[in-house]
Amino acid sequence: MIAHFEDVIIQTVCRILLPFIQLYGLYVIAHGHHSPGGGFQGGVILGASFILFCVAYDIKEAKRRMSEKLDTMFCSLGLIIYSGIGIICLVLGGNYLNYSRLHHILPVNPIDARSMGILGIEIGVGITVMAVMISLFLNLVSSGEHEEGLQ
Amino acid sequence: MIWQLDLILLVFVIVCAVASITVKDLLSSAIIFGAYSFFMCLLWAEMGSVDVAFTEASVGAGISTVFFIAAVFQTTRRTKD
């Protein structure tokens, strides 16, 4: 494997660039339902920002920021948001993921309730895709050991 | 659609695809595959399908290149065949 080395230029540029990449990922998720983009693309961008951190620093430092337990919890949280919104629609008397039924519990009319519902779905998909991309990278680059990787 | 631009991008896509499966060095193959994804993204954006182009740029050119490089570092650089 490649030996670990500290490069102040790479680490400083990564530290300055990371908040903007993550802000862009959140923008893509939040505007996914009325412009190009969406939960999947925004989640991939958020995951790529964390992968950049893993490459610029090392895996131990990255796992101190986001442990494997937290990663797995994010992975399940997105799925719970997705299926929870679907089941709430089912309980309110519509079909699975029929967002217009959400106007019974949200203070908006049925047309706006559709927009709010798909926003919740995008947020759930984004969280799950981000967590799965981070988990895939960490397991692939260190062959499951989580000790050292591309640095 | 501008057919001249379409033709140029298609030629680049085919050149990158053929180069990516014929080159012997696997790391070069992964990088050329990233270039292939980027030209495919430009082709889709030019044909008016911006959402697919966005997915191709973030997944094809971004994440999958990193995954391929990570997989190459777990195996050998050279192909055996």
gemmi code that builds the backbone of each chain (N, CA, C; Angstrom):
import gemmi

chains = {
    "A": [
        ("MET", (0.845, -1.203, 0.000), (0.000, 0.000, 0.000), (0.873, 1.244, 0.000)),
        ("ILE", (0.287, 2.359, -0.365), (1.033, 3.608, -0.408), (1.331, 4.069, 1.013)),
        ("ALA", (2.562, 4.550, 1.238), (2.931, 5.021, 2.576), (2.229, 6.340, 2.868)),
        ("HIS", (1.927, 6.548, 4.141), (1.227, 7.775, 4.540), (2.196, 8.946, 4.553)),
        ("PHE", (1.811, 10.055, 3.959), (2.632, 11.253, 4.062), (1.727, 12.456, 4.276)),
        ("GLU", (2.271, 13.427, 5.026), (1.508, 14.633, 5.326), (1.876, 15.694, 4.303)),
        ("ASP", (0.904, 16.196, 3.563), (1.158, 17.254, 2.589), (0.281, 18.437, 2.964)),
        ("VAL", (0.920, 19.537, 3.355), (0.156, 20.656, 3.906), (-0.698, 21.319, 2.827)),
        ("ILE", (-0.230, 21.287, 1.557), (-1.009, 21.932, 0.491), (-2.303, 21.159, 0.253)),
        ("ILE", (-2.170, 19.808, 0.102), (-3.357, 18.994, -0.163), (-4.348, 19.105, 0.989)),
        ("GLN", (-3.830, 19.048, 2.237), (-4.746, 19.064, 3.388), (-5.436, 20.415, 3.529)),
        ("THR", (-4.704, 21.527, 3.262), (-5.333, 22.846, 3.391), (-6.371, 23.067, 2.301)),
        ("VAL", (-6.028, 22.683, 1.042), (-6.984, 22.862, -0.052), (-8.233, 22.021, 0.199)),
        ("CYS", (-8.026, 20.774, 0.687), (-9.168, 19.901, 1.001), (-10.027, 20.524, 2.082)),
        ("ARG", (-9.385, 21.093, 3.118), (-10.148, 21.676, 4.228), (-10.948, 22.891, 3.786)),
        ("ILE", (-10.374, 23.698, 2.836), (-11.105, 24.882, 2.361), (-12.243, 24.462, 1.430)),
        ("LEU", (-11.990, 23.413, 0.614), (-12.938, 23.055, -0.450), (-14.136, 22.274, 0.075)),
        ("LEU", (-13.932, 21.503, 1.174), (-14.975, 20.571, 1.630), (-16.318, 21.234, 1.939)),
        ("PRO", (-16.388, 22.378, 2.680), (-17.704, 22.954, 2.971), (-18.478, 23.346, 1.724)),
        ("PHE", (-17.753, 23.814, 0.672), (-18.452, 24.228, -0.545), (-19.013, 23.021, -1.284)),
        ("ILE", (-18.251, 21.900, -1.306), (-18.755, 20.684, -1.954), (-20.005, 20.196, -1.237)),
        ("GLN", (-19.961, 20.231, 0.119), (-21.122, 19.734, 0.870), (-22.317, 20.660, 0.718)),
        ("LEU", (-22.068, 21.983, 0.639), (-23.168, 22.933, 0.420), (-23.804, 22.695, -0.940)),
        ("TYR", (-22.959, 22.391, -1.964), (-23.482, 22.104, -3.294), (-24.322, 20.823, -3.288)),
        ("GLY", (-23.858, 19.811, -2.538), (-24.644, 18.580, -2.437), (-26.003, 18.825, -1.804)),
        ("LEU", (-26.012, 19.653, -0.727), (-27.299, 19.970, -0.085), (-28.193, 20.770, -1.025)),
        ("TYR", (-27.600, 21.665, -1.842), (-28.382, 22.438, -2.830), (-29.032, 21.503, -3.842)),
        ("VAL", (-28.249, 20.512, -4.328), (-28.791, 19.587, -5.331), (-29.947, 18.784, -4.740)),
        ("ILE", (-29.816, 18.358, -3.451), (-30.910, 17.601, -2.827), (-32.139, 18.497, -2.657)),
        ("ALA", (-31.926, 19.746, -2.178), (-33.067, 20.604, -1.845), (-33.809, 21.077, -3.087)),
        ("HIS", (-33.113, 21.205, -4.237), (-33.776, 21.653, -5.451), (-34.075, 20.499, -6.398)),
        ("GLY", (-34.006, 19.259, -5.885), (-34.126, 18.106, -6.773), (-35.474, 17.961, -7.431)),
        ("HIS", (-36.556, 18.480, -6.807), (-37.871, 18.205, -7.366), (-38.321, 19.247, -8.377)),
        ("HIS", (-37.601, 20.350, -8.580), (-37.956, 21.219, -9.704), (-36.763, 21.705, -10.506)),
        ("SER", (-35.672, 20.950, -10.533), (-34.538, 21.245, -11.420), (-33.717, 19.963, -11.524)),
        ("PRO", (-32.768, 19.874, -12.481), (-31.951, 18.654, -12.561), (-31.242, 18.358, -11.251)),
        ("GLY", (-31.112, 17.088, -10.959), (-30.503, 16.684, -9.691), (-31.511, 15.885, -8.892)),
        ("GLY", (-31.237, 15.690, -7.644), (-32.153, 14.919, -6.809), (-31.404, 14.232, -5.693)),
        ("GLY", (-32.093, 13.329, -5.016), (-31.517, 12.678, -3.857), (-30.302, 11.849, -4.198)),
        ("PHE", (-30.342, 11.100, -5.297), (-29.241, 10.203, -5.634), (-27.981, 11.003, -5.959)),
        ("GLN", (-28.121, 12.023, -6.839), (-26.939, 12.792, -7.233), (-26.383, 13.585, -6.050)),
        ("GLY", (-27.273, 14.204, -5.259), (-26.806, 14.966, -4.109), (-26.129, 14.077, -3.079)),
        ("GLY", (-26.677, 12.870, -2.876), (-26.054, 11.932, -1.946), (-24.687, 11.501, -2.421)),
        ("VAL", (-24.537, 11.285, -3.740), (-23.225, 10.910, -4.282), (-22.226, 12.037, -4.076)),
        ("ILE", (-22.670, 13.311, -4.257), (-21.746, 14.441, -4.067), (-21.346, 14.545, -2.598)),
        ("LEU", (-22.302, 14.353, -1.677), (-21.966, 14.387, -0.247), (-20.988, 13.263, 0.104)),
        ("GLY", (-21.220, 12.052, -0.464), (-20.297, 10.946, -0.214), (-18.924, 11.226, -0.785)),
        ("ALA", (-18.868, 11.867, -1.979), (-17.577, 12.170, -2.604), (-16.789, 13.156, -1.773)),
        ("SER", (-17.486, 14.084, -1.087), (-16.757, 15.029, -0.241), (-16.065, 14.292, 0.901)),
        ("PHE", (-16.745, 13.279, 1.469), (-16.121, 12.519, 2.563), (-14.985, 11.645, 2.034)),
        ("ILE", (-15.135, 11.115, 0.798), (-14.063, 10.310, 0.204), (-12.832, 11.175, -0.032)),
        ("LEU", (-13.046, 12.450, -0.450), (-11.919, 13.389, -0.595), (-11.195, 13.574, 0.727)),
        ("PHE", (-11.968, 13.651, 1.816), (-11.349, 13.778, 3.150), (-10.520, 12.535, 3.467)),
        ("CYS", (-11.068, 11.326, 3.156), (-10.334, 10.078, 3.420), (-9.040, 10.037, 2.626)),
        ("VAL", (-9.032, 10.556, 1.385), (-7.837, 10.485, 0.556), (-6.805, 11.506, 1.030)),
        ("ALA", (-7.247, 12.710, 1.420), (-6.308, 13.763, 1.798), (-5.713, 13.507, 3.180)),
        ("TYR", (-6.518, 13.008, 4.114), (-6.012, 12.681, 5.456), (-5.821, 11.168, 5.482)),
        ("ASP", (-6.142, 10.465, 6.560), (-6.095, 9.007, 6.511), (-7.387, 8.441, 7.094)),
        ("ILE", (-7.507, 7.104, 6.991), (-8.787, 6.480, 7.323), (-9.075, 6.585, 8.808)),
        ("LYS", (-8.033, 6.533, 9.654), (-8.261, 6.643, 11.111), (-8.863, 7.999, 11.469)),
        ("GLU", (-8.304, 9.080, 10.850), (-8.834, 10.422, 11.095), (-10.275, 10.518, 10.583)),
        ("ALA", (-10.530, 9.907, 9.412), (-11.882, 9.960, 8.845), (-12.871, 9.197, 9.712)),
        ("LYS", (-12.411, 8.054, 10.270), (-13.324, 7.269, 11.110), (-13.531, 7.909, 12.463)),
        ("ARG", (-12.607, 8.821, 12.866), (-12.845, 9.569, 14.094), (-13.982, 10.574, 13.873)),
        ("ARG", (-14.090, 11.108, 12.624), (-15.173, 12.051, 12.315), (-16.500, 11.332, 12.140)),
        ("MET", (-16.486, 10.201, 11.395), (-17.725, 9.440, 11.192), (-17.430, 7.967, 11.408)),
        ("SER", (-17.865, 7.440, 12.559), (-17.562, 6.050, 12.874), (-18.448, 5.124, 12.042)),
        ("GLU", (-18.098, 3.821, 12.075), (-18.860, 2.860, 11.278), (-20.282, 2.722, 11.806)),
        ("LYS", (-20.414, 2.864, 13.155), (-21.740, 2.785, 13.769), (-22.648, 3.909, 13.262)),
        ("LEU", (-22.097, 5.147, 13.239), (-22.868, 6.307, 12.769), (-23.234, 6.144, 11.292)),
        ("ASP", (-22.266, 5.590, 10.511), (-22.503, 5.383, 9.083), (-23.668, 4.421, 8.857)),
        ("THR", (-23.664, 3.299, 9.612), (-24.753, 2.326, 9.471), (-26.085, 2.925, 9.918)),
        ("MET", (-26.016, 3.792, 10.978), (-27.257, 4.415, 11.443), (-27.822, 5.371, 10.398)),
        ("PHE", (-26.947, 6.131, 9.704), (-27.403, 6.997, 8.616), (-28.030, 6.175, 7.504)),
        ("CYS", (-27.379, 5.011, 7.219), (-27.866, 4.135, 6.148), (-29.303, 3.705, 6.421)),
        ("SER", (-29.598, 3.358, 7.689), (-30.950, 2.925, 8.036), (-31.905, 4.109, 8.144)),
        ("LEU", (-31.377, 5.282, 8.598), (-32.243, 6.451, 8.812), (-32.899, 6.903, 7.505)),
        ("GLY", (-32.108, 6.906, 6.404), (-32.684, 7.312, 5.123), (-33.786, 6.377, 4.687)),
        ("LEU", (-33.560, 5.077, 4.888), (-34.583, 4.088, 4.501), (-35.837, 4.256, 5.343)),
        ("ILE", (-35.642, 4.587, 6.649), (-36.806, 4.772, 7.524), (-37.596, 6.004, 7.091)),
        ("ILE", (-36.884, 7.107, 6.695), (-37.588, 8.302, 6.224), (-38.402, 7.977, 4.975)),
        ("TYR", (-37.769, 7.255, 4.026), (-38.446, 6.914, 2.770), (-39.690, 6.078, 3.030)),
        ("SER", (-39.498, 4.939, 3.733), (-40.645, 4.044, 3.917), (-41.634, 4.623, 4.907)),
        ("GLY", (-41.164, 5.482, 5.862), (-42.080, 6.105, 6.808), (-43.052, 7.033, 6.119)),
        ("ILE", (-42.554, 7.858, 5.161), (-43.459, 8.751, 4.432), (-44.464, 7.934, 3.626)),
        ("GLY", (-43.983, 6.833, 3.015), (-44.899, 5.976, 2.258), (-45.972, 5.377, 3.139)),
        ("ILE", (-45.588, 4.925, 4.337), (-46.565, 4.265, 5.213), (-47.513, 5.294, 5.820)),
        ("ILE", (-47.017, 6.546, 6.070), (-47.933, 7.589, 6.555), (-49.025, 7.854, 5.506)),
        ("CYS", (-48.634, 7.901, 4.222), (-49.631, 8.078, 3.160), (-50.620, 6.915, 3.156)),
        ("LEU", (-50.114, 5.698, 3.416), (-50.978, 4.509, 3.431), (-51.977, 4.595, 4.581)),
        ("VAL", (-51.483, 5.083, 5.770), (-52.349, 5.177, 6.943), (-53.422, 6.239, 6.739)),
        ("LEU", (-53.060, 7.344, 6.014), (-54.022, 8.426, 5.794), (-55.033, 8.102, 4.706)),
        ("GLY", (-55.040, 6.892, 4.157), (-56.098, 6.471, 3.269), (-55.785, 6.501, 1.799)),
        ("GLY", (-54.522, 6.766, 1.404), (-54.175, 6.762, -0.005), (-53.392, 5.524, -0.365)),
        ("ASN", (-52.781, 5.543, -1.563), (-51.876, 4.468, -1.927), (-50.520, 4.719, -1.281)),
        ("TYR", (-49.607, 3.707, -1.415), (-48.248, 3.879, -0.907), (-47.580, 5.008, -1.683)),
        ("LEU", (-46.983, 6.006, -0.963), (-46.307, 7.167, -1.546), (-47.244, 8.086, -2.322)),
        ("ASN", (-48.538, 8.123, -1.989), (-49.453, 9.093, -2.595), (-49.434, 10.358, -1.735)),
        ("TYR", (-48.511, 11.306, -2.103), (-48.205, 12.416, -1.200), (-49.376, 13.361, -1.000)),
        ("SER", (-50.362, 13.393, -1.894), (-51.426, 14.397, -1.751), (-52.235, 14.140, -0.485)),
        ("ARG", (-52.198, 12.908, 0.055), (-52.883, 12.616, 1.321), (-52.230, 13.296, 2.510)),
        ("LEU", (-50.972, 13.753, 2.343), (-50.265, 14.376, 3.463), (-50.872, 15.712, 3.864)),
        ("HIS", (-51.849, 16.267, 3.086), (-52.411, 17.561, 3.470), (-53.303, 17.448, 4.701)),
        ("HIS", (-53.583, 16.187, 5.149), (-54.336, 16.036, 6.398), (-53.486, 16.390, 7.606)),
        ("ILE", (-52.156, 16.162, 7.535), (-51.302, 16.435, 8.703), (-50.396, 17.635, 8.479)),
        ("LEU", (-50.240, 18.127, 7.229), (-49.436, 19.326, 6.984), (-50.369, 20.507, 6.752)),
        ("PRO", (-49.974, 21.728, 7.161), (-50.857, 22.893, 7.003), (-50.812, 23.484, 5.599)),
        ("VAL", (-50.920, 22.652, 4.557), (-50.884, 23.141, 3.166), (-51.989, 22.446, 2.380)),
        ("ASN", (-52.251, 22.932, 1.144), (-53.245, 22.283, 0.285), (-52.639, 21.049, -0.389)),
        ("PRO", (-53.442, 20.165, -0.998), (-52.902, 18.909, -1.546), (-51.826, 19.095, -2.609)),
        ("ILE", (-51.871, 20.216, -3.372), (-50.855, 20.401, -4.416), (-49.486, 20.642, -3.769)),
        ("ASP", (-49.449, 21.513, -2.741), (-48.186, 21.760, -2.062), (-47.733, 20.537, -1.270)),
        ("ALA", (-48.698, 19.733, -0.799), (-48.330, 18.530, -0.051), (-47.550, 17.556, -0.924)),
        ("ARG", (-47.860, 17.504, -2.225), (-47.072, 16.651, -3.132), (-45.624, 17.112, -3.185)),
        ("SER", (-45.409, 18.444, -3.274), (-44.050, 18.985, -3.330), (-43.286, 18.677, -2.037)),
        ("MET", (-43.969, 18.847, -0.881), (-43.311, 18.549, 0.400), (-42.983, 17.074, 0.513)),
        ("GLY", (-43.888, 16.204, 0.040), (-43.668, 14.762, 0.145), (-42.463, 14.314, -0.650)),
        ("ILE", (-42.348, 14.800, -1.904), (-41.205, 14.355, -2.709), (-39.914, 14.930, -2.156)),
        ("LEU", (-39.973, 16.104, -1.487), (-38.761, 16.637, -0.846), (-38.297, 15.706, 0.271)),
        ("GLY", (-39.247, 15.190, 1.070), (-38.877, 14.245, 2.123), (-38.265, 12.983, 1.573)),
        ("ILE", (-38.827, 12.480, 0.449), (-38.264, 11.286, -0.189), (-36.842, 11.545, -0.663)),
        ("GLU", (-36.600, 12.733, -1.267), (-35.248, 13.056, -1.749), (-34.263, 13.101, -0.589)),
        ("ILE", (-34.694, 13.670, 0.559), (-33.790, 13.737, 1.714), (-33.427, 12.336, 2.194)),
        ("GLY", (-34.427, 11.438, 2.257), (-34.158, 10.062, 2.685), (-33.216, 9.345, 1.754)),
        ("VAL", (-33.452, 9.478, 0.423), (-32.582, 8.829, -0.559), (-31.166, 9.388, -0.456)),
        ("GLY", (-31.042, 10.726, -0.275), (-29.719, 11.338, -0.185), (-28.922, 10.823, 0.996)),
        ("ILE", (-29.565, 10.709, 2.171), (-28.851, 10.224, 3.364), (-28.367, 8.793, 3.143)),
        ("THR", (-29.248, 7.919, 2.602), (-28.854, 6.520, 2.402), (-27.729, 6.393, 1.387)),
        ("VAL", (-27.819, 7.118, 0.257), (-26.790, 7.000, -0.775), (-25.446, 7.497, -0.246)),
        ("MET", (-25.455, 8.612, 0.532), (-24.207, 9.108, 1.108), (-23.555, 8.045, 1.998)),
        ("ALA", (-24.349, 7.434, 2.899), (-23.789, 6.455, 3.828), (-23.287, 5.218, 3.094)),
        ("VAL", (-24.026, 4.766, 2.062), (-23.607, 3.554, 1.347), (-22.341, 3.810, 0.546)),
        ("MET", (-22.211, 5.023, -0.047), (-21.003, 5.330, -0.812), (-19.776, 5.359, 0.104)),
        ("ILE", (-19.906, 5.966, 1.303), (-18.780, 6.008, 2.245), (-18.405, 4.597, 2.677)),
        ("SER", (-19.411, 3.768, 2.982), (-19.153, 2.403, 3.434), (-18.497, 1.572, 2.335)),
        ("LEU", (-18.978, 1.727, 1.072), (-18.383, 1.015, -0.065), (-16.916, 1.403, -0.222)),
        ("PHE", (-16.630, 2.712, -0.162), (-15.243, 3.151, -0.354), (-14.336, 2.609, 0.740)),
        ("LEU", (-14.778, 2.725, 2.013), (-13.913, 2.293, 3.114), (-13.639, 0.801, 3.034)),
        ("ASN", (-14.653, -0.005, 2.679), (-14.436, -1.450, 2.615), (-13.609, -1.841, 1.410)),
        ("LEU", (-13.758, -1.090, 0.290), (-13.047, -1.449, -0.934), (-11.571, -1.081, -0.832)),
        ("VAL", (-11.275, 0.079, -0.229), (-9.905, 0.578, -0.294), (-9.018, -0.109, 0.734)),
        ("SER", (-9.586, -0.634, 1.831), (-8.749, -1.257, 2.852), (-9.050, -2.746, 2.978)),
        ("SER", (-9.689, -3.329, 1.996), (-10.100, -4.748, 1.953), (-10.749, -5.171, 3.266)),
        ("GLY", (-11.618, -4.318, 3.821), (-12.397, -4.657, 4.997), (-11.698, -4.441, 6.314)),
        ("GLU", (-10.381, -4.050, 6.284), (-9.640, -3.916, 7.529), (-9.881, -2.567, 8.201)),
        ("HIS", (-10.144, -1.527, 7.420), (-10.339, -0.149, 7.904), (-9.097, 0.368, 8.639)),
        ("GLU", (-7.902, -0.117, 8.200), (-6.677, 0.316, 8.858), (-5.972, 1.397, 8.040)),
        ("GLU", (-5.637, 1.085, 6.771), (-4.981, 2.061, 5.915), (-5.499, 1.895, 4.492)),
        ("GLY", (-5.471, 2.997, 3.733), (-6.001, 2.942, 2.375), (-5.266, 3.903, 1.481)),
        ("LEU", (-5.940, 4.425, 0.469), (-5.355, 5.426, -0.414), (-5.079, 6.681, 0.396)),
        ("GLN", (-3.797, 7.028, 0.569), (-3.496, 8.228, 1.349), (-2.483, 9.081, 0.627)),
    ],
    "B": [
        ("MET", (-29.979, 20.476, -31.116), (-28.892, 19.545, -31.457), (-28.059, 20.081, -32.610)),
        ("ILE", (-26.740, 20.121, -32.428), (-25.811, 20.535, -33.486), (-25.108, 19.261, -33.942)),
        ("TRP", (-25.307, 18.847, -35.208), (-24.827, 17.504, -35.556), (-23.314, 17.445, -35.641)),
        ("GLN", (-22.630, 18.589, -35.942), (-21.173, 18.560, -35.988), (-20.600, 18.270, -34.591)),
        ("LEU", (-21.151, 18.975, -33.575), (-20.695, 18.756, -32.197), (-20.999, 17.338, -31.737)),
        ("ASP", (-22.200, 16.859, -32.137), (-22.599, 15.485, -31.837), (-21.586, 14.485, -32.372)),
        ("LEU", (-21.171, 14.704, -33.643), (-20.249, 13.769, -34.300), (-18.889, 13.779, -33.613)),
        ("ILE", (-18.401, 14.981, -33.264), (-17.088, 15.072, -32.605), (-17.116, 14.335, -31.268)),
        ("LEU", (-18.195, 14.579, -30.482), (-18.290, 13.927, -29.165), (-18.407, 12.421, -29.315)),
        ("LEU", (-19.164, 11.961, -30.334), (-19.317, 10.509, -30.541), (-17.983, 9.862, -30.890)),
        ("VAL", (-17.177, 10.550, -31.726), (-15.858, 10.011, -32.070), (-15.000, 9.885, -30.810)),
        ("PHE", (-15.034, 10.925, -29.942), (-14.262, 10.862, -28.706), (-14.747, 9.714, -27.818)),
        ("VAL", (-16.082, 9.520, -27.736), (-16.627, 8.439, -26.904), (-16.131, 7.089, -27.397)),
        ("ILE", (-16.151, 6.877, -28.737), (-15.737, 5.581, -29.278), (-14.238, 5.373, -29.076)),
        ("VAL", (-13.442, 6.439, -29.290), (-11.988, 6.319, -29.089), (-11.690, 5.956, -27.630)),
        ("CYS", (-12.353, 6.635, -26.682), (-12.112, 6.346, -25.264), (-12.560, 4.937, -24.913)),
        ("ALA", (-13.691, 4.480, -25.469), (-14.179, 3.141, -25.148), (-13.209, 2.080, -25.642)),
        ("VAL", (-12.725, 2.231, -26.894), (-11.797, 1.234, -27.438), (-10.475, 1.268, -26.678)),
        ("ALA", (-9.980, 2.489, -26.359), (-8.711, 2.599, -25.638), (-8.820, 1.997, -24.244)),
        ("SER", (-9.985, 2.185, -23.593), (-10.117, 1.707, -22.218), (-10.112, 0.194, -22.113)),
        ("ILE", (-10.551, -0.533, -23.168), (-10.520, -1.990, -23.070), (-9.299, -2.605, -23.730)),
        ("THR", (-8.497, -1.804, -24.477), (-7.317, -2.408, -25.098), (-6.043, -2.114, -24.329)),
        ("VAL", (-6.014, -1.064, -23.476), (-4.768, -0.693, -22.807), (-4.421, -1.753, -21.758)),
        ("LYS", (-3.087, -2.006, -21.571), (-2.663, -3.095, -20.687), (-2.579, -2.666, -19.230)),
        ("ASP", (-2.295, -1.371, -19.000), (-2.155, -0.882, -17.623), (-3.541, -0.611, -17.048)),
        ("LEU", (-3.889, -1.269, -15.925), (-5.250, -1.172, -15.406), (-5.555, 0.212, -14.830)),
        ("LEU", (-4.512, 0.889, -14.272), (-4.745, 2.243, -13.735), (-5.070, 3.211, -14.868)),
        ("SER", (-4.332, 3.103, -16.004), (-4.650, 3.926, -17.168), (-6.042, 3.617, -17.679)),
        ("SER", (-6.410, 2.335, -17.630), (-7.734, 1.944, -18.095), (-8.826, 2.608, -17.264)),
        ("ALA", (-8.604, 2.673, -15.938), (-9.601, 3.321, -15.066), (-9.714, 4.805, -15.374)),
        ("ILE", (-8.554, 5.467, -15.612), (-8.583, 6.908, -15.900), (-9.273, 7.173, -17.238)),
        ("ILE", (-8.956, 6.316, -18.263), (-9.593, 6.508, -19.574), (-11.091, 6.240, -19.476)),
        ("PHE", (-11.482, 5.325, -18.597), (-12.917, 5.084, -18.400), (-13.605, 6.316, -17.791)),
        ("GLY", (-12.875, 7.043, -16.907), (-13.407, 8.303, -16.389), (-13.591, 9.327, -17.494)),
        ("ALA", (-12.604, 9.391, -18.425), (-12.727, 10.307, -19.563), (-13.904, 9.919, -20.444)),
        ("TYR", (-14.111, 8.594, -20.637), (-15.267, 8.103, -21.403), (-16.565, 8.580, -20.768)),
        ("SER", (-16.658, 8.474, -19.424), (-17.873, 8.915, -18.730), (-18.085, 10.407, -18.912)),
        ("PHE", (-16.980, 11.171, -18.906), (-17.106, 12.619, -19.050), (-17.617, 12.985, -20.437)),
        ("PHE", (-17.089, 12.304, -21.492), (-17.572, 12.601, -22.848), (-19.025, 12.154, -23.019)),
        ("MET", (-19.378, 11.037, -22.376), (-20.776, 10.579, -22.416), (-21.683, 11.620, -21.757)),
        ("CYS", (-21.188, 12.217, -20.641), (-21.946, 13.265, -19.942), (-22.134, 14.479, -20.844)),
        ("LEU", (-21.063, 14.878, -21.558), (-21.185, 16.021, -22.474), (-22.180, 15.712, -23.583)),
        ("LEU", (-22.146, 14.458, -24.089), (-23.054, 14.070, -25.171), (-24.498, 14.131, -24.699)),
        ("TRP", (-24.759, 13.661, -23.484), (-26.131, 13.689, -22.973), (-26.606, 15.116, -22.716)),
        ("ALA", (-25.704, 15.967, -22.187), (-26.092, 17.366, -21.955), (-26.375, 18.063, -23.273)),
        ("GLU", (-25.605, 17.702, -24.329), (-25.804, 18.313, -25.634), (-27.119, 17.863, -26.253)),
        ("MET", (-27.545, 16.617, -25.935), (-28.804, 16.132, -26.490), (-30.005, 16.589, -25.671)),
        ("GLY", (-29.773, 17.372, -24.584), (-30.882, 17.978, -23.853), (-31.349, 17.200, -22.644)),
        ("SER", (-30.678, 16.093, -22.297), (-31.097, 15.304, -21.143), (-30.187, 15.641, -19.960)),
        ("VAL", (-30.503, 16.763, -19.280), (-29.578, 17.308, -18.293), (-29.517, 16.433, -17.043)),
        ("ASP", (-30.643, 15.811, -16.680), (-30.672, 15.007, -15.455), (-29.777, 13.773, -15.586)),
        ("VAL", (-29.848, 13.103, -16.751), (-28.993, 11.935, -16.986), (-27.530, 12.357, -17.038)),
        ("ALA", (-27.271, 13.536, -17.647), (-25.896, 14.030, -17.714), (-25.353, 14.303, -16.318)),
        ("PHE", (-26.197, 14.848, -15.439), (-25.799, 15.114, -14.052), (-25.440, 13.812, -13.342)),
        ("THR", (-26.288, 12.778, -13.515), (-26.004, 11.488, -12.894), (-24.706, 10.903, -13.421)),
        ("GLU", (-24.497, 11.004, -14.750), (-23.284, 10.452, -15.342), (-22.051, 11.185, -14.822)),
        ("ALA", (-22.153, 12.527, -14.646), (-20.992, 13.293, -14.176), (-20.663, 12.943, -12.742)),
        ("SER", (-21.691, 12.798, -11.880), (-21.385, 12.556, -10.467), (-21.047, 11.102, -10.203)),
        ("VAL", (-21.791, 10.163, -10.799), (-21.557, 8.742, -10.527), (-20.479, 8.179, -11.446)),
        ("GLY", (-20.618, 8.397, -12.769), (-19.698, 7.772, -13.716), (-18.305, 8.350, -13.639)),
        ("ALA", (-18.205, 9.695, -13.731), (-16.878, 10.300, -13.767), (-16.308, 10.491, -12.375)),
        ("GLY", (-17.140, 10.625, -11.353), (-16.631, 10.899, -10.015), (-16.387, 9.662, -9.197)),
        ("ILE", (-17.489, 9.045, -8.724), (-17.375, 7.980, -7.741), (-16.788, 6.705, -8.340)),
        ("SER", (-17.237, 6.314, -9.555), (-16.827, 4.991, -10.048), (-15.344, 4.988, -10.402)),
        ("THR", (-14.776, 6.155, -10.815), (-13.332, 6.205, -11.052), (-12.568, 5.961, -9.755)),
        ("VAL", (-13.041, 6.572, -8.651), (-12.385, 6.362, -7.353), (-12.480, 4.890, -6.951)),
        ("PHE", (-13.643, 4.272, -7.184), (-13.799, 2.860, -6.820), (-12.893, 1.972, -7.660)),
        ("PHE", (-12.773, 2.284, -8.971), (-11.895, 1.478, -9.828), (-10.448, 1.601, -9.378)),
        ("ILE", (-10.017, 2.843, -9.034), (-8.628, 3.019, -8.600), (-8.389, 2.270, -7.290)),
        ("ALA", (-9.383, 2.328, -6.379), (-9.254, 1.590, -5.119), (-9.167, 0.095, -5.373)),
        ("ALA", (-9.927, -0.413, -6.365), (-9.870, -1.844, -6.678), (-8.549, -2.209, -7.330)),
        ("VAL", (-7.978, -1.304, -8.180), (-6.701, -1.598, -8.832), (-5.589, -1.698, -7.789)),
        ("PHE", (-5.632, -0.840, -6.751), (-4.580, -0.895, -5.732), (-4.670, -2.136, -4.869)),
        ("GLN", (-5.793, -2.851, -4.874), (-5.873, -4.120, -4.161), (-5.359, -5.284, -5.002)),
        ("THR", (-5.228, -5.091, -6.336), (-4.771, -6.180, -7.213), (-3.479, -5.736, -7.892)),
        ("THR", (-3.220, -6.209, -9.108), (-1.989, -5.842, -9.800), (-2.275, -4.751, -10.821)),
        ("ARG", (-1.178, -4.037, -11.216), (-1.327, -2.975, -12.202), (-1.496, -3.533, -13.605)),
        ("ARG", (-0.834, -4.676, -13.901), (-0.812, -5.184, -15.288), (-1.854, -6.272, -15.462)),
        ("THR", (-2.432, -6.323, -16.680), (-3.320, -7.442, -16.975), (-2.491, -8.648, -17.370)),
        ("LYS", (-3.056, -9.856, -17.176), (-2.328, -11.084, -17.503), (-2.567, -11.536, -18.937)),
        ("ASP", (-3.718, -11.153, -19.527), (-3.990, -11.636, -20.886), (-3.402, -10.709, -21.946)),
    ],
}
model = gemmi.Model(1)
for chain_id, residues in chains.items():
    chain = gemmi.Chain(chain_id)
    for i, (resn, *xyz) in enumerate(residues, 1):
        res = gemmi.Residue()
        res.name, res.seqid = resn, gemmi.SeqId(i, " ")
        for name, pos in zip(("N", "CA", "C"), xyz):
            atom = gemmi.Atom()
            atom.name, atom.element = name, gemmi.Element(name[0])
            atom.pos, atom.b_iso = gemmi.Position(*pos), 0.0
            res.add_atom(atom)
        chain.add_residue(res)
    model.add_chain(chain)
structure = gemmi.Structure()
structure.add_model(model)
structure.setup_entities()
